[in-house]
Amino acid sequence: MPGLYPGDPGRIAVEAYPGYLARRLIRRTSYKHDDRSKQTSAQSAARTELLKRVRTDAALADYGLRVELSTALGRQLVDDPAGDRLDALLCAIQAGWSWMQRHDAFGAPRKADPLEGWIADPGLQGIN
C-alpha cells in the first residue's frame, strides 16, 4: 500500500471512493439506492447524467483519462439502480489515475497519515 505498508512490490492496493468523483461530476444528486422501495426515476436520470459526464473528456481532465464504453455497457451501468456497476467504473477511473502517478508515490500526498491512509484522486491531493 503506497506510503502506508511496503508489502509485496509486485502487488499494489490503493483506496478509491466513487462517491467523491460522483459528487465532483453531479454534485450531491442521489444516483443510487440499495433499497428497491427507495429507487427512483430521478436516480436513473442522475446515473444517465453521471455517465454522460464521465464520457466527456473535459469532465475527467484532472484524471488525464478518457473513458470509452459501448452503448450496451453504458445501458447496463445506468440500469443498475444500486449503482454498483457505475461505482466500479468510478473506482477504475481513480485507480487509473493513481497508476499514472506510480512514479510519484501513486499520487499519495507527501504527508499521508499511515493510520488514516489516502484516497486515490487528484482532487484530494494535499487534503488527505
N, C-alpha and C positions, 0 to 999 in steps of 0.2 A: 504494500500500500504506500504509494509515493509520499514521502515526507512523514510517514507515520510508523511503518514497520518494514524493515528491509526484505524479509522473507525470500521467496524464490524469485530471482530476477527474470525468469522466463515467464512468469505469470504476473499480471498487473490487475489490481482492483481499484476502481475509482467509484465515488458515490455520485449518482445523478439524482436530480429532483425535478421530475417532469412538471410539477405544479408551478415551479419558478419560471420555467420557459413559457408555459401556457399563459401565465399572468403577464409576461412581457408582451405576448402577442395579442391576447384578447382581454387583458385586464382581469378583473375578478369575476368575469362571467362564468357561471356554472356550466360545465360541459359534460358532466358525468354524474352517475349515482349508482351505487351498488344495489340499492333497494328498488325493485321493479315498480313499486307503487309510487316512487318519487322521481321516476324517469319521465322527462317531458319533451315535447317537440321543440321547445326553446333550447334545450340542451343539445338536441340533434342539430339545430341551426348553428349553435356555438361550435360544435365539432366540425361542421362544414366550414365555418369561417376560420377556425384554427388550422385546419388542413390547408385551406386556401392560402393562408399567410405563411405556413411552413413551406409551401411550394414557391413562394415569392423570394427571389434572390435577395432583395433588399431587407426582408424580414430577418434573414439569417446572416446579414453582413458581418456581425461581430463574431460569428462562428467560422467564417471562411468556408462554409459548406454549401452545397447545392443538393436539394432533395428532389429526386425524380421518382414518381410512383406510377404504376399502371392505373388506369381508371378502375379496374376491378379491385385492386388493393386499396385504393382510396375509398371506394364504397364500403369495403369491409371495416376500415378504420372509423368511418362515420356511422356505420350501422351497429357498432358496439356501444350500447348505452352505458356500460360500466366503464368505458374509456380505457380498458387495459391495453388494447392494441395501440391506441393513439399514444398512451403514456409510454409504451415500449419504443415507439418512434422518437418521442421527445428525449427519452434517455439515450437512445442511439446517437442523436444529434449531439448531446452533451458529451458522450463518450468519444465520439469522433473528434470533437474539438479538443478534448483532453489528449487524445492520441497525437494530434497535430502539434501539441505542446510538449511532446515526450522528451525533447532535448532541453526543456526548461521546466523540469520537475512536474511534467504533465499539467502545467497550469496552476499548480498549487501555490497559494500565497507564500511568500518567503517566511512568514511567521505563523504558519498553520499550527494550531494547538494540537499536539499529539493525542490529547484526550477527547477533543471535540471533532477533529478531522476537518474536512472541507468538501464542498460540492463542486463538481467539475462543470463550471460555467463561466464564460468570460465576464458576464455581468456581476459576478460575485468576487472577482479578484480584488484583493485589498479589503474586502468586507469580512471574509471568513476569519 
